[in-house]
Amino acid sequence: MGDAVTEGRVAWRDPAFDDSTWAQGKGELGYGDGDEATTVASGPDSTANDITTYFRTSFTVTDPAAFTGLEGMLVAVEVHQGSTSSSDVSFDLMLRGARLSSPDRARRR
């Protein structure tokens, strides 16, 4: 996942967006708790933290034809602070998928 505090309001959610300059790391992502696996930028100083932090990651599906409604293969999340004086942000996400058997799926093959 990456972090950014000055990206556009919508462009960063587009799968084609270039996030190569964003920090990369494992979750938990954030700052201030002391238990983060990856620390992200908090802002210009400890009394003026950024109000929004952006996270995104792409993922691979070995058989995308087995799923319906799967578009983009990107998870994009915006985390908003209640105030710029908030002392921490934490974000951790696990995404799991499972193939389900159904009569409809059997007919499609």
Number of C-alpha atoms within 10 A of each C-alpha: 19 20 24 21 18 10 13 9 9 8 11 18 20 11 17 9 10 10 17 8 9 16 15 18 14 12 16 16 22 23 19 15 11 9 12 18 14 18 22 24 15 25 15 9 10 14 12 14 21 21 17 18 24 21 23 19 15 11 10 8 11 7 7 12 8 13 14 7 6 11 9 12 13 15 15 16 16 15 13 13 15 9 12 16 14 16 15 14 22 17 15 11 10 5 6 5 7 6 7 8 8 8 7 8 11 8 7 7 6
